[in-house]
Amino acid sequence: MRGMNDTSSPRPKIRAVRAVRRVAAATAAPVTSATPSGVRISKLLAERGLCSRREADAYIERGLVYVNGEQVTQLGTRAAPDAEITLATAAREQQARQATILVHKPIGYVSGQAEDGHQPAIVLVVPDGQMAADPQRFHPGCLKGLAPAGRLDIDSTGLLVLTQDGRVARQLIGADSDIEKEYLVRVEGRLDEKGLALLNHGLSLDDKPLRPAKVSWQNEDQLRFILKEGKKRQIRRMCELVGLRVTGLKRVRVGRVMLGDLPVGQWRFLRLDEKF
């Protein structure tokens, strides 16, 4: 037994405990209240129209993204908003192979996933359904990841865009999209000048004001709508608000791309010389 005045202590044991604590502190995740500086690179890529955020993450994981000349491979990496960001050649080549397809959707097909027994428009993208004059031929790879870039109601017909390219999807349906969509709308009912003015600007849906539109008479029973947004059943609901009933609706243009002579139920590839 140690005496009352024995000042010796089990220092080796204390040192061991302290060492364990230091190792635990070193391996623990750092905790900080500071907000990380910069913007996620995936967000910057999407905002600049270089690719979608999902594509950006895939490119980063594969080491195909460079920031100020340095390769980035870590997801969540941030950079200054004005940083120089480039994609490697392999990423750009992959983008060049991504297909965008134009479908003349018939009535009775839904734009996206099958619902209520109705088939999605993508089932029309088969070799036998390709427009005869289309110079680029069908290949199975064009179906992988193909998704609609915008909606077209089940009881509407006309131009529907399907794409593998996140840049195209963002351009057409991104929150900051300014792309026009043009429709020919057959209606029943009476429309005075005040009602026509409201269709152009002044209506609200779901308690939110609509963006200004361009609406004019095409002939005695058909209106031409040009919109820069696409809420669910928007045109039909707009017409109801001014006392009209829609009996037919056809989308004839998305941006600078026209439906043209594409037959109902057929499809073709977006040409290299076409831009939305």
N, C-alpha and C positions, 0 to 999 in steps of 0.2 A: 504494500500500500504506500501511496505517496503521502508525505507529511503535509501538515497544514500550510507550511511555508514553501512547499514544492511548486515552483513556477513553470515547470516544464509542461508542454501541451502536445497533443497528437497532431503536429503540424503536417506530416505527410497526408493524413486523412483529410485535413482542411484543404490542402493544396489540390487533392484529387477531386473533391467536390467542386471547388472553384473551376477546375479545368473542364469538368463536365458541363458546368453552367455556361462557360465560354463557348464550348463547341455547340451547345444547343442554341445560344444566341446567334452564333454565326450562321447556322443553317436555317434559322427561322426566316420566313418571308418578311422583308422589310415593311414596316408600317409607316405611312406618311400621310399627312393631311393635305399636302400640296397637290394641286391639280397638275397632271402631266402637261408639259408644254407641247405646242405644235398640234398638228391635225393628223389623224390616222392616214397612212399612205393610201389605203384602199379607198377611203373617202375622197382624197384628192384625185385619184385616178378616175373615179366615177364622175366627179364634178367637172373634170376636164374633158369628159367624153372619150377617154381612152379605152375604157372597158366598164363592165358593171362591178359592183363591190364584191360579188361572189367570185367573178372571174379574177379580180385583183388578188383576192386571198389565195386562189389556186396558183396564180403566177408567182406570188411572193414565196409560197412554199416550195416552188420549183426553182427558185433563184433567178427568175426572169425579169425582175424589176430592179432598176438602178436609180438611186437618188444622189444627185450631184456627183454622178460617176461611180458611186460605190454600190455594190450588190447588196440587196436586202433579202433576208430569208426568214426573218422573225415576224410572225403575225402580230398585229397590234402596234408595230413600229410607227412612230410619229415623225413628222417633218414640218419644217416651216411652210406656211401657206404658199410662199413664192419659190419653193425649192424646185430644182430642175428634176423632173421625173421622166424616165424613158423605159420603154419595154424592149426586151431583147428580141433579136430577129426571130427566134423560134416562136415567141408569143405573137408577133405580127403576122407570121406565116399561118399560124393557127387561126387567127382572126379572119384572114383572107379566105380560109376554107369554110367559114361559118355561113350557112345558108339563110336567106330571107325569102320567104315564099308568099305569093299573092294568091288568095283563094277567092273565087266568086261564090260566096256562101249562099246556098239556097235557104228558103224558109224551112224551118223544122230542125235545123242543126244548131247546137249551142257552140259558143266560141271556145270555151275551155273544157273542163271536165264534164263527162257524161252526167246527166241529171234527169230524173223523172222519165227514164226510158228513152231519152233523146240522145243521139250520138254526137260526139264532138266533131267539129269541122275537120280536124286533123285526119280523120278516117278517109277523107276525100283525096289526101295526098298519096296517091298510088300511081304506078306507071301508066295505067290505062286512063287516068284522069288528067294527065298532063296535056296542056294545050299543044296542039300539033306543031305550031310555029315556034315553040320555045327552043332555042338553039342548045341550051344546056340540058342534058338528060338526067333523069332520075337516078339516084343511087341511095342505098339504104342508110348510109351515114347521115343523110340530110334530115332524117327523122329524129336522131338522138338529141334530146334537149330542146326540141322544137316547141315553142309556146306562143300563144296569141299575144300580140302587142296592142291590146285594146279590145273592147267588147263590141259585139254586134248582136242585138237581141234575137231570140229564137224565131220571132215572127217578122224579122227584117232580113233583107237580102243585100248583096253587094260586096264591096271590097273588104276583105279581112286579111290582116297581115300576121303571118306566123314567122318567128325568127329564132335562130340559135344565138344571135349576136346581142349581147347585153347593151352595146352602144346604141343599136337601133331601138331596143325596148325603152331605154331611158329617153331617147329623143322623142319617141311617140307618146309615152305614158308617164314619164317622170313628173315629179311635182312641179318642175319649172318648165314643162313642155309648152311650146307656143305654136305647135303644128296645127294647121287647119284641117278639119274633116268636113267634107261637103256631102249633102244628102238631098235627094229628091223625095218629097213627101206628099202623097196624095191625101186630101182631107175632105171631110164633109162638115157642113155648117157654115155660118156667116161670120165673116171677119171684117170689122170696120178698121178705120185708120188708127184708132186708139189701140185696138187689139194688136195690130201689126207693129205698132211702135213698142208695145210691151214685149212682144216676141224678140225684138231687137235688143231691148235693154229695159230692165225694170222688174223682172220676175224673180222669185225665190223658190227654191226647193229645199225641203228639210231644214227650213228656217235659215238658209244661207243664200245670199244673193248670187245670182248667176253672172258669169262673165258676159260682157257684151257679145252679141251674135250678129250675123248678117242674114236677115230673112227677107225674102222678096217673093212676089208671085212669079212662077214659071209659066203657068197658063191658068185657065179659069178654075181648075180644081187641084192644082199642084203648086206647092211652095218649094223654094230652094232654101235650105238651111246651111250656113257655114259656121261651125262651132270650133272653139279651142279647148273644150273640155268634154268629158264623156261620162256623166252620171248615169246611173242605171235608169233605162227607159226615159231618158231626159226629154227627147223631142216629143214623145207621146204625152208626157206629163205637162210639158209647156203648152202644148195645143189644148189640152183639157182645161187649163187655167183660163184660156181665152174663148172657150166654148166650141172648140173644134174636136172632131174625132178623126184619128189617123186610120186610113184604110190601106195604106201601102207605104213602105219606107225602104229606100235603096241608097246605100252609100256609094258614091261614084268617084270620090277622090280622098286621098290621105296625103297631105302636104302637096308635093308636086307630082305625085304618082297617081295616074288615072286608072280607073277600072277598064276603060276602053272597050275593046271587043272580046275580052275574056269571057267565054261562055259560062252560063250558070252551071255550078257543080264542078268546074274545072279549075286548074291552078297552073301557075308558071313561076319561075324563079325571077326575083328582082334582077334586072340587068345591071351590068357594071356602069352603064351611062345614066342610070336612074338614081336620083337622090330625093329623099323626103324633104 
